[in-house]
Amino acid sequence: MNEHSSPECIVFDRAADFYDATRGFPQGQEAAAIALFAAAGHLRHGSRVLEVGVGTGRVAVPLARHVGWVYGVDLSRAMMSRLRAKAGAERVRLSEANALRLPFRAAAFDAVVVVHVLHLIADWQGVVREIARVLKPEGVLLCGENFGGVLHNSVFEPIWAAWRAAIPQEKVERIGLKQRVEEALPSLGWRLLGEPQRLTYTVERSPQSVYEMLASRSWSNTWRLSDAELERGLAAVQAALQAHYPQPEQPLSLSSGFEVRAFQPPQDTVNSQN
Ligand SMILES: C[S@@+](CC[C@H](N)C(=O)[O-])C[C@H]1O[C@@H](n2cnc3c(N)ncnc32)[C@H](O)[C@@H]1O
């Protein structure tokens, strides 16, 4: 399956060429971000780890250096071919597969890593059921997430308010998980283990750069829009830039970071399947 998006999920083929340049960890922060997974999941060399929605290997490639091997699945060949071109890619065993049908036996993994994927899949509950199936009885789901970035920083709220008001409501909504993962998973019987592991850093972004990311359709929140809908959104954002940012080209400091939470699956799932 190589279409860019469907009612079921949003596949990232079209982002492969610019994904790492626009979504990578800030320079010098990658090792610290990856160490959060190791700490949250008590991972060590030899731990069996799967990343679902592995993409270009932003997480899996450096994580594989910690644990020896990482398995990865994704529906985007283009994203995975970026991964294959990276140093260390030989430590990632890739499968082109749907997160809803993981090509692994039950109880195969000590940890499953998911980063920025569940909001892209309509049946995200089916994905977490699959993850529970492939986890060992003591295995954990590690959910990683950027916070305070451009998409969620209050510094840019005037831009997002204008954008939301201009775009059809059904296209503003995410197709998959809409809540925070730490609310959604416990409601399905998953147990949050301990406090999140968190790394904070500052990034510099200008309001104008937000406009440009939208105009170039770099974010998946623009992919379902027609050209006319995008134009309307951009006009609203342009007006917000003029009204709220005296120097839109000037970078602003965003206090942001990355965090990882560990969850244990509902025990009845584990008992009935393993
Ligand atoms: C936002 S990217 C995140 C990539 C990587 N986890 C990271 O943090 O850099 C989401 C990835 O999920 C993949 N994806 C979307 N729906 C999927 C599905 N049903 N099964 C497997 N992968 C899927 C996309 O193709 C994309 O590579």
The ligand as a Tripos MOL2 file, in Angstrom:
@<TRIPOS>MOLECULE
LIG
   27    29     1     0     0
SMALL
NO_CHARGES

@<TRIPOS>ATOM
      1 C1          5.0510   10.7660   12.0680 C.3       1 LIG1
      2 S1          5.8520    9.3750   11.3760 S.3       1 LIG1
      3 C2          6.8090    8.8370   12.7920 C.3       1 LIG1
      4 C3          8.0440    8.0390   12.3970 C.3       1 LIG1
      5 C4          8.9460    7.6860   13.5760 C.3       1 LIG1
      6 N1          8.2230    6.9080   14.5690 N.3       1 LIG1
      7 C5          9.5180    8.9530   14.1880 C.2       1 LIG1
      8 O1          9.1300    9.3060   15.3030 O.co2     1 LIG1
      9 O2         10.3280    9.6090   13.5420 O.co2     1 LIG1
     10 C6          4.5570    8.1530   11.3460 C.3       1 LIG1
     11 C7          4.9120    6.8670   10.6120 C.3       1 LIG1
     12 O3          3.8360    5.9210   10.7970 O.3       1 LIG1
     13 C8          3.6380    5.2440    9.5550 C.3       1 LIG1
     14 N2          2.2980    4.6440    9.5290 N.ar      1 LIG1
     15 C9          1.1030    5.2660    9.3760 C.ar      1 LIG1
     16 N3          0.1100    4.3600    9.4010 N.ar      1 LIG1
     17 C10         0.6860    3.1360    9.5700 C.ar      1 LIG1
     18 C11         0.1670    1.8170    9.6820 C.ar      1 LIG1
     19 N4         -1.1420    1.5510    9.6350 N.pl3     1 LIG1
     20 N5          1.0450    0.8020    9.8490 N.ar      1 LIG1
     21 C12         2.3760    1.0300    9.8990 C.ar      1 LIG1
     22 N6          2.9190    2.2620    9.8080 N.ar      1 LIG1
     23 C13         2.0830    3.3160    9.6450 C.ar      1 LIG1
     24 C14         3.8690    6.3380    8.5290 C.3       1 LIG1
     25 O4          4.1120    5.8240    7.2350 O.3       1 LIG1
     26 C15         5.0710    7.0800    9.1340 C.3       1 LIG1
     27 O5          6.2870    6.5550    8.6790 O.3       1 LIG1
@<TRIPOS>BOND
     1     1     2 1
     2     2     3 1
     3     2    10 1
     4     3     4 1
     5     4     5 1
     6     5     6 1
     7     5     7 1
     8     7     8 2
     9     7     9 1
    10    10    11 1
    11    11    12 1
    12    11    26 1
    13    12    13 1
    14    13    14 1
    15    13    24 1
    16    14    15 ar
    17    14    23 ar
    18    15    16 ar
    19    16    17 ar
    20    17    18 ar
    21    17    23 ar
    22    18    19 1
    23    18    20 ar
    24    20    21 ar
    25    21    22 ar
    26    22    23 ar
    27    24    25 1
    28    24    26 1
    29    26    27 1
@<TRIPOS>SUBSTRUCTURE
     1 LIG1         1 GROUP 0 **** ****
